Amino acid sequence: MRIFVSLLAALILAACSEKPAAETKKAPEPPPAPITGRRAFQFTFGPAHAWATDCQPMHVRSINLATPKSGDGKAGAWEVLYVSQSRGQQRIYTWSAVEAEGNLHKGVFAGLEESWDGPAGQSQSFLPAALRIDTPDAFHTAIDKSAEYIRKSKKKPRVNFQLEQTSRFPDPVWRVFWGESISGAEWSVFIDATNGQYLGH
């Protein structure tokens, strides 16, 4: 019994004399960085699918921010419009690297539900599996096909992206355009989002 008590006392003293384990230091959070259009779509699709299992995208568009800056087919924020036939609604989901103006919140943010009566105009919804070509690939193809415009352009407007499906092409396309909006774009190039083929400008 004495031996047992002695051993127990020794163990208690040893435990008390041990130094507390050093606290694990958290790795510093990486600085905000732009991402590709396909990556932003993947981030938003899960929450959108939870909202409506039959959801399909209508468009994916880039949003240029002051920080982090866009470049090489990546943007600091993206907007994806989803529609649901069963719910008769549409909903915008955004992904942003930072909190920013225009109701942009860091990470994925779901906008308000709005009524949707089906396709209007030329725009159509499309299957998520059709998005195979990412924006960096579309960007480099567009650059290759825009040498003359780039050489002559003096303003050097920022590049933007919009993924859409219209009656003009059989598959969804990346519209790579130079300007702040499609209506005000100086130059646009169309790239097939399923196979990367150049479709025209």
C-alpha positions in Angstrom: 0.0 0.0 0.0 2.8 2.4 0.9 4.5 1.6 -2.5 1.2 2.4 -4.3 0.8 5.7 -2.4 4.4 6.7 -3.2 4.0 5.9 -6.9 0.8 7.9 -7.0 2.4 10.9 -5.3 5.3 10.7 -7.8 3.0 10.7 -10.7 1.1 13.7 -9.4 4.3 15.6 -8.8 5.5 14.8 -12.3 2.2 15.9 -13.8 2.3 19.2 -11.9 5.9 19.9 -12.9 5.2 19.5 -16.6 4.9 22.7 -18.6 1.6 23.4 -20.2 1.5 22.6 -23.9 2.2 25.6 -26.0 -0.8 27.0 -27.7 -1.1 26.1 -31.4 -0.6 29.3 -33.4 -3.1 29.9 -36.1 -1.7 30.4 -39.6 -2.2 33.9 -40.8 -5.2 34.3 -43.1 -4.0 34.6 -46.7 -4.6 38.0 -48.4 -7.8 38.3 -50.5 -7.2 37.0 -54.0 -9.3 36.9 -57.2 -10.6 33.5 -58.5 -11.8 32.1 -61.8 -15.4 32.1 -63.0 -15.7 28.3 -62.8 -14.4 28.3 -59.2 -16.9 30.9 -58.2 -19.7 28.9 -59.8 -18.6 25.9 -57.9 -18.7 27.8 -54.6 -22.2 29.1 -55.3 -23.8 25.9 -56.7 -23.9 24.0 -53.4 -26.0 26.7 -51.6 -28.1 27.3 -54.7 -28.8 23.5 -55.0 -29.8 23.5 -51.3 -32.3 26.3 -52.2 -33.7 24.5 -55.2 -32.6 21.0 -56.3 -33.6 21.8 -59.9 -31.7 25.1 -60.1 -29.9 25.9 -63.3 -27.6 28.9 -64.0 -28.7 31.7 -66.3 -25.5 33.6 -66.3 -22.2 34.0 -64.6 -20.5 37.4 -64.7 -17.4 38.9 -63.3 -17.3 42.0 -61.0 -14.0 44.0 -60.9 -13.0 45.3 -57.6 -10.4 47.9 -56.6 -8.8 45.2 -54.4 -8.0 42.5 -55.1 -7.5 43.4 -58.8 -8.7 41.2 -61.6 -6.2 39.6 -64.0 -5.5 36.6 -66.2 -9.1 35.5 -66.2 -9.7 35.9 -62.5 -11.9 38.5 -60.7 -12.4 39.7 -57.1 -16.1 39.0 -57.2 -18.6 37.0 -59.3 -22.4 36.9 -59.7 -24.3 33.8 -60.6 -28.1 34.0 -61.5 -29.9 30.7 -60.8 -33.5 29.9 -61.8 -35.8 27.1 -60.5 -38.6 25.8 -62.7 -40.3 24.0 -59.8 -40.3 27.1 -57.6 -41.0 29.6 -60.3 -38.2 31.8 -58.8 -34.8 33.2 -59.6 -32.0 34.1 -57.2 -28.7 35.7 -57.4 -25.7 34.3 -55.5 -22.4 36.2 -55.3 -18.9 35.3 -54.3 -16.6 38.0 -53.2 -13.0 38.0 -51.9 -13.9 41.0 -49.6 -16.7 43.1 -48.2 -17.5 45.6 -50.9 -20.1 48.1 -52.2 -23.0 46.8 -54.2 -24.2 44.4 -51.5 -21.1 42.2 -51.9 -20.1 40.2 -48.8 -17.0 38.1 -48.3 -17.6 34.5 -49.4 -20.9 33.3 -50.8 -24.0 35.4 -50.3 -27.6 34.7 -51.4 -29.7 37.5 -52.7 -33.5 37.7 -52.4 -35.8 35.3 -54.2 -37.7 36.8 -57.2 -40.4 35.4 -59.4 -39.4 33.8 -62.6 -41.9 32.9 -65.4 -39.4 31.1 -67.7 -36.8 32.3 -70.2 -37.4 35.8 -71.6 -35.6 37.1 -74.6 -32.6 35.2 -75.9 -31.2 34.1 -72.6 -31.7 30.5 -71.6 -30.8 28.5 -68.5 -28.2 25.7 -69.1 -26.9 22.6 -67.4 -24.1 23.0 -64.9 -22.2 20.2 -66.5 -21.8 22.3 -69.7 -19.3 24.6 -68.0 -16.0 22.9 -68.7 -13.8 25.7 -69.9 -12.7 28.1 -67.2 -12.1 31.9 -67.6 -8.3 31.8 -67.8 -8.5 29.5 -70.8 -11.2 31.7 -72.4 -9.2 34.8 -71.6 -6.0 33.5 -73.4 -8.0 32.4 -76.4 -9.7 35.8 -76.6 -6.3 37.6 -76.3 -5.0 35.5 -79.2 -7.9 36.5 -81.4 -7.8 40.2 -80.4 -4.3 41.2 -81.3 -5.4 43.9 -83.7 -7.9 45.4 -81.3 -5.4 45.4 -78.4 -2.7 47.0 -80.7 -5.1 49.8 -81.7 -6.8 50.4 -78.4 -5.7 53.4 -76.5 -8.0 53.3 -73.5 -7.2 49.8 -72.4 -10.5 49.1 -70.7 -10.8 46.3 -68.2 -11.7 42.8 -69.3 -14.9 41.3 -68.1 -16.6 37.9 -68.5 -20.1 36.7 -68.8 -21.2 33.1 -69.3 -24.6 32.8 -71.0 -26.6 30.6 -73.4 -28.5 32.3 -76.2 -30.1 31.2 -79.5 -27.0 32.4 -81.3 -24.9 29.4 -80.2 -25.9 25.8 -79.4 -23.9 25.7 -76.2 -23.1 28.1 -73.3 -20.4 30.6 -74.2 -18.0 32.9 -72.4 -18.3 36.4 -73.6 -15.0 38.0 -73.0 -15.4 41.8 -73.4 -13.4 44.9 -73.0 -15.5 47.5 -71.1 -17.6 47.9 -68.0 -20.8 46.6 -69.5 -21.8 44.5 -72.5 -23.8 47.4 -74.0 -20.7 49.7 -73.7 -18.1 47.1 -74.6 -15.5 48.2 -77.2 -14.8 44.6 -78.2 -16.2 41.2 -77.4 -15.0 37.6 -78.1 -17.1 34.5 -77.8 -15.6 31.2 -76.5 -17.5 27.9 -76.3 -17.7 27.0 -72.6 -17.9 23.3 -73.3 -14.8 22.9 -75.5 -12.9 26.2 -75.6 -13.5 26.8 -79.3 -13.3 30.4 -80.6 -16.8 31.3 -82.0 -16.3 34.8 -83.2 -16.4 38.4 -82.1 
